[in-house]
Amino acid sequence: MRSLLAILFLAPAALGQTYALRGTLITPDEVIENGVVLVKDGVIEDAGANVTVPDNVNIVETHGFIYPGLIDLHNHLTWNAFPRWSAGTLTRNRYEWQATDSYAARLSGYQAKLRDAGCDLERFAEVKALVWGATSTVGSLPLVCTKGLARNLDYYSGFFGTEAAKEPLQYRVFPLELKESDEKSVRDALAADKPVIAHLCEGVDASAARELRMARAHGFLTKGFIIIHGVPLKDKDFAELGKNGVGFVWSPRSNIELYGATADVASAKKYVTLAIAPDWSPSGSNGMLEEMRYAAIWNDQQFPPVFTNKELVQMATTNPAKLARLDSKTGRLAKGLAADYVIVRASARDPYQALIYAAHDDVLAVAVAGRPLYGDETMMKAINPNARVEPISVCGAAKAVDMSDSDDGKGISFADTKKNLIAAFRMFALPMAGLAECP
Ligand SMILES: [Zn+2]
């Protein structure tokens, strides 16, 4: 019964076989050398130093570091095929850069015209998310093509049955611009103890700061509300958020590139559960690992540093899982959780540092519900001999994807996705971004 339930709740991506991975486990609260993760029907059957592996079960020797899959609580997936963009000057709030001619000329105007390519944009962005270690993300399209690769926590995570658009989590870009009925749905969700992630206080001026007062007046500052950005918030504001059970998502690169400043995370970490996420490719990072590296370099320049390497890894795993109320389902290597994981080459002595500084070619496998969807072909095949691997190049590194489940099982390849997008971008004489920025 257990395995049948697991299949139902992790469908459609769960890998229906039993296998074990050996390596250094970063759970991430502890490091277990020479540990084993036993995976059955897409679920972690056991993980630790003393796992009994049944005789007939294949043990994959990874010689690597094994982490839970990264959880991205701030993204806008369909923008991630667009190249890097800058407003040309620092702005004081999001309304300023959204009003620039260059935003219309390089991003928003074309994003609207590329709507027919929505599923290609979505699929491309999900592969991009996987390349940078994310197994769960938000900011996806409410279309059935969203099913099958990364988990989309705002549309179809695979954790709440097989029907799409039944997720408890809401992802709201601008909650202060909502219609009254939508606003009510945010308050109802919070009253029912469901998480709502929203952009708030994005900028450095008084109008950005004012959004906290507006959110308070709307009755949003309550348990389950999760604020993205919060650049101008002060220590006393974070104290209030912490007291009310409000969470926080930090996106430093996008903040610093657009506004020249980012949130006071030294204050934030005293009071609130803090997650890190890349925002989007144009002004943020290409994905989770890249944003973690950006944060680590920023952190090294602070006196004293705000975070340890371990805390940065927790901000990409256990903390976002807790904020999204998915900590009993993903975000740790622990018995009973989904087998969402990332395997990275053991390149540094400190496994937390190895993840933060992992380059795209250090990622050996990224698996959702036990099924490796991205990585090195040999590792993917060792884990899943039936994987339909499609070779791809990431800045010259030979990697592979398994697109068998893309578009709700239609299995549209990455090559076709890219071909469609290149044709669509060419129509508008636009350059297209890659999965990574190559040196
Ligand atoms: Zn955003």
Boltz pocket constraint, residues with backbone or C-beta under 6 A from the ligand:
constraints:
  - pocket:
      binder: B
      contacts: [[A, 74], [A, 75], [A, 76], [A, 199], [A, 279], [A, 280]]
      max_distance: 6.0
